Amino acid sequence: MKNQNTSRWDFGRFAKTITYFDVIPFLGCLQRLYQKKQIKRDKNMGIILVAGATGGVGRRVVSYLVKNHYPVRALVRDKVKAEAILAPEVELFEGDITIPETLTSQLMDRVSTIICCTGTRVQPVEGDTPNREKYYQGLKFYLPEVVDTPEIVEYRGIENLVKTAVDSKSLRVGERLLFDFSNPTLDLKNTWGAVDDIVMGGVSQSSLRLVNQSGLFLGNVSTANSGGFASVRTRNFNPPWDLSPYEGIELRVKGDGKRYKLILRSEGKWDGIGYCYSFDTVYDFWQTLRVPFQDLIPVFRAKTVPDAGYFDPSKVYSMQLMLSKFEYDGVLNPKFQPGPFSLGIESIKAYGGKPTPQFILISSAGVTRVGRPGINLEEEPPIVRMNDQLGGILTWKLRGEEVVRNSGLTYTIIRPCALTEKPGDKVLLADQGDTIKGEVSREAIAQLCIEAMERPEATNKTFEVRETRDKGTTNWGNLFTNLS
Ligand SMILES: NC(=O)c1ccc[n+]([C@@H]2O[C@H](COP(=O)([O-])OP(=O)(O)OC[C@H]3O[C@@H](n4cnc5c(N)ncnc54)[C@H](OP(=O)(O)O)[C@@H]3O)[C@@H](O)[C@H]2O)c1
């Protein structure tokens, strides 16, 4: 008679699992070639909002972000114009910083960082070409005039944008959004796959579905054929994630009263040591759970490995969520029951990191020189000399800076010297005290913004910047660390 606790094993599903996860790498490559799917990894740190994205600096900031796979939302005044300038993957949001009604809460939805490159429109008195070549080329001096009112753009506009950000409460400090199941992307679907006890002869079945603005790890777990676990696991991150600046992983989940495990791996092997943490869920209730890296237990094939040491968050290769009959070393999961299960997942974040800038503002060198005692205006750049004729542009830029500094948001305020359209291949020099003069390419300023974005040492700093004569790469770590 057939043993009641045996069922027909599904070789097809087994083969699919090992192929999906590249357990036999060659097969995985073939499959992906066949499917023509490119596995591209998002930076998953939340959306980066770029204001002034159609401008000389803004469009370059967007281009760097896109190249590095950051999700980007561009705040633009004219979508049609923006479509012609920006890459198609950029999400466009039509709005005007001087019109608060256009800055709705959706603008800040899931935004982690704002890079603000807006500025009062300046043009030669004699007029510019449609693509603003005279303004951009920066070689010849054209007598400038402002088109908009600096008070409205540089001060009130910044005030409106900052207020929208603060009110939204979406910009959280010291955390990194790793998986946002409330906003599913193709990338998310291509990253997670089922690993059930089929890999050991069992018949449990699970999947990760994306429904109703959340992920759902659901299936049926069976103890037939000596099985008893179902799980979903990510493909290996390539390169592995460096989560060493953080304390642990935060899960936002809605369970069914069962006990699940989170498993992280700091090696690329399919069958290596997994670092586990068991967590209990409450039936039909959203919970925020924090899993400190140091509380993860090293486990190899369900047996603990006390000598393995602490989990190394500097190279996180994969993540896994599991429902298993067993806890560790043969002990049973006290909340386990065979049958259907479901775990809703809204997000997976890294928490406990040092603050990085939430608001990066492009201001201007010279903002504190206007009216400074002892200043020789003859030796100052035109923007300082002509501040009054230009509607007090620097005066209002300084007021805008103050709004950012007093907002409670973490910030970096970059004050470039004269902007050029040159390649941006020179080493940058940053300084404080607002005395330096010179020029700097828009390309280099865009890169500086991206570098500041993820660096705690750039947080809450205001500084001027110009190019040196030396070609080469700037040591970004030193540039920020040397500033007070
Ligand atoms: N030129 C220099 O030598 C120099 C030196 C130091 C600092 N800066 C400052 O550096 C920043 C970037 O310069 P840039 O050359 O990239 O400037 P830009 O090309 O003139 O770009 C300004 C951007 O701001 C946007 N903008 C203006 N008013 C807006 C509003 N009310 N709402 C939303 N967006 C608005 C513009 O959008 P539209 O495309 O819709 O007009 C444009 O995308 C500016 O703040 C500038 O003042 C310039």
The ligand as an SDF file (V2000), in Angstrom:
LIG
                    3D

 48 52  0  0  0  0  0  0  0  0999 V2000
   25.1640   80.2060  -14.6640 N   0  0  0  0  0  0  0  0  0  0  0  0
   26.0910   80.1910  -13.7400 C   0  0  0  0  0  0  0  0  0  0  0  0
   27.2520   80.5250  -14.0000 O   0  0  0  0  0  0  0  0  0  0  0  0
   25.7660   79.7600  -12.3540 C   0  0  0  0  0  0  0  0  0  0  0  0
   26.7450   79.8080  -11.3810 C   0  0  0  0  0  0  0  0  0  0  0  0
   26.4620   79.3370  -10.1040 C   0  0  0  0  0  0  0  0  0  0  0  0
   25.2060   78.8310   -9.8220 C   0  0  0  0  0  0  0  0  0  0  0  0
   24.2520   78.8180  -10.7820 N   0  0  0  0  0  0  0  0  0  0  0  0
   22.9420   78.2290  -10.4130 C   0  0  0  0  0  0  0  0  0  0  0  0
   23.0000   76.8480  -10.6740 O   0  0  0  0  0  0  0  0  0  0  0  0
   21.6890   76.3480  -10.8710 C   0  0  0  0  0  0  0  0  0  0  0  0
   21.6590   75.4950  -12.1360 C   0  0  0  0  0  0  0  0  0  0  0  0
   22.0840   76.2670  -13.2400 O   0  0  0  0  0  0  0  0  0  0  0  0
   21.6780   75.8700  -14.7400 P   0  0  0  0  0  0  0  0  0  0  0  0
   22.6240   76.5380  -15.6310 O   0  0  0  0  0  0  0  0  0  0  0  0
   21.4930   74.3870  -14.8130 O   0  0  0  0  0  0  0  0  0  0  0  0
   20.2550   76.5940  -14.8320 O   0  0  0  0  0  0  0  0  0  0  0  0
   19.1640   76.4700  -15.9790 P   0  0  0  0  0  0  0  0  0  0  0  0
   19.7140   75.7580  -17.1610 O   0  0  0  0  0  0  0  0  0  0  0  0
   18.5940   77.8340  -16.1840 O   0  0  0  0  0  0  0  0  0  0  0  0
   18.0500   75.5250  -15.3550 O   0  0  0  0  0  0  0  0  0  0  0  0
   17.1230   75.9730  -14.4330 C   0  0  0  0  0  0  0  0  0  0  0  0
   16.0490   74.9260  -14.2770 C   0  0  0  0  0  0  0  0  0  0  0  0
   15.1140   75.3710  -13.3100 O   0  0  0  0  0  0  0  0  0  0  0  0
   13.8220   75.1810  -13.8380 C   0  0  0  0  0  0  0  0  0  0  0  0
   12.8970   76.1400  -13.2480 N   0  0  0  0  0  0  0  0  0  0  0  0
   12.9930   77.4840  -13.2600 C   0  0  0  0  0  0  0  0  0  0  0  0
   11.9470   78.0140  -12.6130 N   0  0  0  0  0  0  0  0  0  0  0  0
   11.1780   76.9830  -12.2000 C   0  0  0  0  0  0  0  0  0  0  0  0
    9.9580   76.8860  -11.4940 C   0  0  0  0  0  0  0  0  0  0  0  0
    9.3180   77.9770  -11.1110 N   0  0  0  0  0  0  0  0  0  0  0  0
    9.4530   75.6740  -11.2300 N   0  0  0  0  0  0  0  0  0  0  0  0
   10.0980   74.5590  -11.6420 C   0  0  0  0  0  0  0  0  0  0  0  0
   11.2450   74.5800  -12.3230 N   0  0  0  0  0  0  0  0  0  0  0  0
   11.7840   75.7740  -12.5940 C   0  0  0  0  0  0  0  0  0  0  0  0
   13.9620   75.4050  -15.3340 C   0  0  0  0  0  0  0  0  0  0  0  0
   12.8620   74.8230  -15.9970 O   0  0  0  0  0  0  0  0  0  0  0  0
   12.4270   75.2330  -17.4900 P   0  0  0  0  0  0  0  0  0  0  0  0
   13.2200   74.3240  -18.3870 O   0  0  0  0  0  0  0  0  0  0  0  0
   10.9780   74.9620  -17.4920 O   0  0  0  0  0  0  0  0  0  0  0  0
   12.7710   76.6910  -17.6720 O   0  0  0  0  0  0  0  0  0  0  0  0
   15.2670   74.6610  -15.5630 C   0  0  0  0  0  0  0  0  0  0  0  0
   15.0140   73.2930  -15.6570 O   0  0  0  0  0  0  0  0  0  0  0  0
   20.7850   77.5500  -10.9130 C   0  0  0  0  0  0  0  0  0  0  0  0
   20.1950   77.7570   -9.6580 O   0  0  0  0  0  0  0  0  0  0  0  0
   21.7550   78.6930  -11.2030 C   0  0  0  0  0  0  0  0  0  0  0  0
   21.2850   79.9320  -10.7210 O   0  0  0  0  0  0  0  0  0  0  0  0
   24.4960   79.2460  -12.0390 C   0  0  0  0  0  0  0  0  0  0  0  0
  1  2  1  0
  2  3  2  0
  2  4  1  0
  4  5  1  0
  4 48  2  0
  5  6  2  0
  6  7  1  0
  7  8  2  0
  8  9  1  0
  8 48  1  0
  9 10  1  0
  9 46  1  0
 10 11  1  0
 11 12  1  0
 11 44  1  0
 12 13  1  0
 13 14  1  0
 14 15  2  0
 14 16  1  0
 14 17  1  0
 17 18  1  0
 18 19  2  0
 18 20  1  0
 18 21  1  0
 21 22  1  0
 22 23  1  0
 23 24  1  0
 23 42  1  0
 24 25  1  0
 25 26  1  0
 25 36  1  0
 26 27  1  0
 26 35  1  0
 27 28  2  0
 28 29  1  0
 29 30  1  0
 29 35  2  0
 30 31  1  0
 30 32  2  0
 32 33  1  0
 33 34  2  0
 34 35  1  0
 36 37  1  0
 36 42  1  0
 37 38  1  0
 38 39  2  0
 38 40  1  0
 38 41  1  0
 42 43  1  0
 44 45  1  0
 44 46  1  0
 46 47  1  0
M  CHG  2   8   1  16  -1
M  END
$$$$
